[in-house]
Amino acid sequence: MAHHNIVFGKDKALAQGQGQYAASPDFRSDFPATGQGTQQTQQAPGQQAPDLESLYARPAATGHDTGRMTMRDALNAITATLGVTIVFGAFFCLLPVALGVVGGPEAKDLGFGIATGAMVVGFLGGFVLAMVNSFKKKPSAALVLAYAALEGAALGGISGLLNESFHGIALQAVVGTLAVATAVLVLFRVGVLRTSPLLTKIFAVAMVAYLLFVLVNLGLSLFAGIDLREGWLGLVIGALAVAMGAYSLVMDFEDVQRGVRAGVDRSYAWRCAFGITVTLVWMYIEILRILSILRNN
C-alpha cells in the first residue's frame, strides 16, 4: 500500500520502515562454537563488538515482516479484487458490441446470449461464494478473487443488456458509483463520516427491511408480473439503498483501520477487500437501476 493514502491516512510506521513489533536477533549464531582453540577465543571479544553494533543498528521489523496486516496489504488486496471485477465486467459488457463489429447482427445476438448467461451464472455463483466468504473463519484470497470474477461477469452482463436499450447507461453508472464512493472516502479521510452505535442499529434495521422488500418484489415479479421498483417508489428505494451503501462503505474502512491497529493476521486483508467489493457492487447495481428508471420514463 502507498505510504500516504487519502483513504486510510498516513502510515508513519510504513513510511519510516518501522513497525510496532521487532524481530529478536539471534545472538547465538554470532558467537563462535566452543572448542575452537584458545587463540580464536581470545580474539572473539574484539571481533564481536562490530557485529553486536550492526545488530542493534538493524531496522525494526514491520507488521508485514511479522505476518500482521498493514495498510499496504489491505490496499493490495482491494486493488486486486476490484481489478478482477472491472476486467470481467468490461469484457462481458463490451462482448456483444465487439462480436457485432466483427461478425454482424448474428454474432451480436450471440454476444447478448453469452452476456445473459454470464449474468445468471455470475449472480448465482457470486451469491454462493458470498455466503462462503462471509462465514469462512480464515479468509481465502482464491475464493475472494473468484467471487470478484463472478460478480464482474454478472455486472458486465446486465450492463451490456441495459446499455443496448439505454445507450451509455453503463458508463453513467460507473461514474455515479465512483462519485459516491470518492465523496464518502474523502469525508471519511477528513473525519466527517464515522459510524456510531445508534446509526449502526438503524442501518441493521434498514437492511432487514430492504431485504424483505427485495424478496416481496421478486415474488410479485415472478408470479404476478408486478414490479414495485418502478416510478417514484423505485427511485426512493434506490436512493435509500445508495445511502445505506455509503454507510456500509464507512463501516468497511473502519474495519480496515481496526484490523491494522489490532495487528490481525495478514490474510484478514482479503476479508476487508471482500467487504468493500460487496458494497461497491451493491451500490453500482442500485445506481444502474435508478438510471434505468429515469431513462425509461
C-alpha positions in Angstrom: 0.0 0.0 0.0 1.2 3.5 -0.6 2.6 5.2 2.4 0.3 8.2 2.1 -3.2 7.2 1.2 -6.2 9.6 1.0 -8.5 6.8 2.2 -6.6 5.3 5.1 -4.4 8.2 6.0 -0.6 8.3 6.6 1.0 5.2 7.9 4.1 6.7 9.5 5.4 3.3 10.6 5.5 2.1 7.0 7.0 5.4 5.7 9.9 5.1 8.2 10.3 1.4 7.5 9.5 0.6 11.2 6.6 -1.2 12.8 5.3 -1.9 16.2 7.0 -5.2 16.5 10.7 -6.0 16.0 12.2 -9.4 15.4 14.5 -10.6 18.2 18.1 -11.0 16.9 19.7 -14.4 17.4 22.9 -13.6 19.2 23.9 -17.3 19.5 24.8 -17.5 15.8 27.2 -14.6 16.0 29.5 -16.2 18.7 32.0 -19.0 17.8 31.3 -22.5 18.9 33.2 -23.8 21.9 36.3 -25.8 21.4 37.7 -23.8 18.5 41.0 -23.0 20.2 42.5 -20.6 22.6 43.6 -18.1 20.0 40.1 -17.8 18.5 38.5 -17.5 21.9 40.8 -14.6 22.8 40.0 -12.8 19.6 36.3 -13.2 20.0 35.6 -10.1 22.1 37.3 -7.8 19.7 35.6 -9.4 16.8 32.1 -9.5 18.2 31.8 -5.8 19.1 31.1 -4.6 15.5 28.7 -7.5 14.9 26.6 -6.5 18.0 26.6 -2.9 17.0 25.3 -3.8 13.5 22.6 -6.0 15.0 21.3 -3.1 17.1 21.5 -0.8 14.1 19.2 -3.0 12.1 15.7 -1.5 11.4 12.9 -3.0 13.4 10.6 -5.5 11.7 7.4 -4.0 10.2 4.0 -5.5 10.5 4.5 -7.0 7.1 7.6 -8.8 8.2 5.9 -10.3 11.3 2.8 -11.5 9.3 0.5 -8.8 10.6 -1.8 -6.9 8.3 -0.6 -3.4 7.2 -2.3 -0.7 5.1 -0.2 -1.8 2.2 -1.6 -5.4 2.4 -5.2 -4.1 2.6 -4.7 -1.8 -0.4 -3.1 -4.6 -2.4 -5.9 -6.9 -1.8 -8.6 -4.3 -2.5 -6.8 -3.3 -5.8 -6.6 -6.9 -6.9 -10.2 -7.7 -6.1 -11.7 -4.6 -7.7 -9.3 -5.1 -10.7 -10.7 -8.6 -11.3 -14.2 -7.3 -11.1 -13.6 -4.5 -13.5 -11.8 -6.7 -16.1 -14.5 -9.3 -16.2 -17.2 -6.7 -16.1 -15.7 -4.8 -19.1 -15.2 -8.0 -21.1 -18.8 -9.2 -20.9 -20.2 -5.7 -21.2 -18.3 -5.0 -24.5 -18.5 -8.5 -25.8 -21.8 -8.1 -27.8 -20.6 -4.9 -29.4 -17.2 -6.4 -30.3 -18.9 -9.5 -31.8 -21.3 -7.3 -33.7 -18.5 -5.3 -35.3 -16.6 -8.5 -36.3 -19.4 -10.9 -37.3 -22.5 -8.7 -37.8 -26.0 -8.9 -36.3 -26.0 -12.7 -35.7 -22.7 -12.5 -33.9 -24.0 -9.6 -31.8 -27.1 -11.7 -30.8 -24.7 -14.5 -29.8 -22.8 -12.0 -27.7 -26.0 -11.0 -25.9 -26.8 -14.6 -25.2 -23.3 -15.0 -23.7 -23.8 -11.9 -21.6 -27.2 -13.1 -20.4 -25.6 -16.4 -19.4 -22.8 -14.6 -17.6 -25.3 -12.5 -15.7 -27.2 -15.5 -14.5 -24.2 -17.6 -13.6 -22.4 -14.7 -12.1 -25.2 -13.7 -9.8 -25.9 -17.2 -8.6 -22.3 -18.2 -8.2 -21.5 -14.9 -6.6 -24.2 -15.3 -4.1 -22.9 -18.8 -3.1 -19.3 -17.5 -2.8 -20.5 -14.5 -0.8 -22.0 -16.8 1.7 -18.9 -19.0 1.8 -16.6 -16.0 2.3 -18.9 -14.4 4.9 -18.8 -17.5 7.2 -15.4 -18.8 6.5 -13.2 -18.4 9.5 -9.9 -17.8 7.7 -10.2 -15.6 4.6 -9.1 -17.1 1.3 -7.6 -15.0 -1.4 -8.6 -17.5 -4.1 -12.3 -17.5 -3.0 -12.4 -13.7 -2.8 -10.9 -13.3 -6.3 -13.3 -16.0 -7.6 -16.2 -14.0 -6.1 -14.9 -10.9 -7.8 -14.7 -12.6 -11.2 -18.3 -13.9 -10.9 -19.7 -10.6 -9.8 -17.7 -8.9 -12.6 -19.3 -11.3 -15.1 -22.8 -10.6 -13.7 -22.3 -6.8 -13.7 -20.9 -6.9 -17.2 -23.8 -9.0 -18.5 -26.5 -6.8 -17.1 -24.7 -3.6 -18.1 -24.3 -4.9 -21.7 -28.0 -5.7 -21.9 -29.2 -2.4 -20.4 -26.6 -0.5 -22.5 -28.3 -1.8 -25.6 -31.6 -0.3 -24.6 -30.2 2.9 -22.9 -27.0 3.8 -24.7 -24.3 5.0 -22.3 -26.1 3.9 -19.1 -23.3 1.6 -18.0 -20.7 4.4 -18.2 -23.1 6.7 -16.3 -23.5 4.1 -13.6 -19.7 3.7 -13.3 -19.2 7.4 -13.0 -22.1 7.7 -10.4 -20.6 4.9 -8.3 -17.1 6.4 -8.4 -18.6 9.8 -7.5 -20.4 8.5 -4.4 -17.5 6.3 -3.3 -15.0 9.1 -3.7 -17.2 11.5 -1.7 -17.6 9.0 1.1 -13.9 8.2 1.2 -12.8 11.9 1.2 -15.3 12.7 4.0 -14.1 9.6 5.9 -10.5 10.7 5.5 -11.1 14.2 7.0 -13.1 12.7 9.8 -16.6 13.9 8.9 -18.1 10.4 8.3 -17.9 7.9 11.2 -20.1 5.2 12.4 -21.9 5.2 15.7 -23.8 2.5 17.7 -27.1 4.2 17.0 -26.6 4.6 13.3 -25.4 1.1 13.1 -28.6 -0.2 14.7 -30.6 1.9 12.3 -28.6 0.5 9.4 -29.2 -3.0 10.5 -33.0 -2.5 10.8 -33.0 -0.8 7.4 -31.1 -3.7 5.8 -33.6 -6.2 7.1 -36.4 -4.1 5.7 -34.6 -3.7 2.4 -34.0 -7.5 2.1 -37.7 -8.2 2.9 -38.8 -5.7 0.2 -36.4 -7.3 -2.3 -37.9 -10.8 -1.6 -41.5 -9.5 -1.8 -40.8 -7.6 -5.0 -39.1 -10.7 -6.5 -42.2 -12.8 -5.7 -44.5 -10.3 -7.2 -42.4 -10.0 -10.3 -42.3 -13.8 -10.9 -45.9 -14.7 -10.1 -47.9 -11.6 -10.6 -45.9 -9.6 -13.1 -45.7 -6.6 -10.8 -42.5 -4.7 -10.2 -42.5 -2.3 -7.2 -39.1 -0.9 -8.3 -40.7 1.4 -10.9 -41.6 5.1 -10.9 -41.1 7.3 -7.8 -41.2 4.4 -5.4 -38.3 2.7 -7.2 -36.4 6.0 -7.1 -36.9 6.4 -3.4 -35.9 2.8 -2.6 -32.9 3.2 -4.8 -31.8 6.4 -3.1 -32.2 4.8 0.3 -30.1 1.8 -0.9 -27.3 4.0 -2.1 -27.3 5.9 1.2 -27.1 2.5 3.1 -24.3 1.5 0.7 -22.4 4.7 1.6 -22.7 3.9 5.3 -21.6 0.4 4.7 -18.6 1.7 2.9 -17.7 3.7 6.0 -18.0 0.6 8.1 -15.7 -1.3 5.7 -12.9 1.2 6.0 -13.3 1.3 9.8 -12.8 -2.5 9.7 -9.5 -1.9 7.8 -8.3 0.6 10.4 -9.2 -1.6 13.3 -7.5 -4.6 11.7 -4.3 -2.7 11.2 -4.3 -1.3 14.7 -5.0 -4.7 16.3 -2.3 -6.4 14.3 -4.5 -9.1 12.9 -3.2 -11.8 10.6 -2.2 -10.6 7.1 -4.9 -12.8 5.4 -7.6 -10.5 7.0 -6.8 -8.0 4.2 -8.8 -10.3 1.9 -11.8 -10.1 4.2 -11.6 -6.3 4.0 -11.3 -6.4 0.2 -14.3 -8.7 0.0 -16.4 -6.4 2.2 -15.6 -3.3 0.1 -16.2 -5.2 -3.2 -19.6 -6.4 -2.0 -20.6 -2.8 -1.0 -19.4 -1.3 -4.3 -21.2 -4.0 -6.4 -24.4 -3.3 -4.5 -24.0 0.4 -5.0 -23.4 0.0 -8.7 -26.5 -2.1 -9.2 -28.7 0.4 -7.3 -27.3 3.3 -9.3 -27.8 1.4 -12.5 -31.4 0.7 -11.5 -32.0 4.4 -10.7 -30.6 5.4 -14.1 -32.7 2.8 -15.9 -35.9 4.2 -14.2 -35.0 7.7 -15.2 -34.1 6.8 -18.7 -37.2 4.7 -19.2 -39.5 7.5 -18.0 
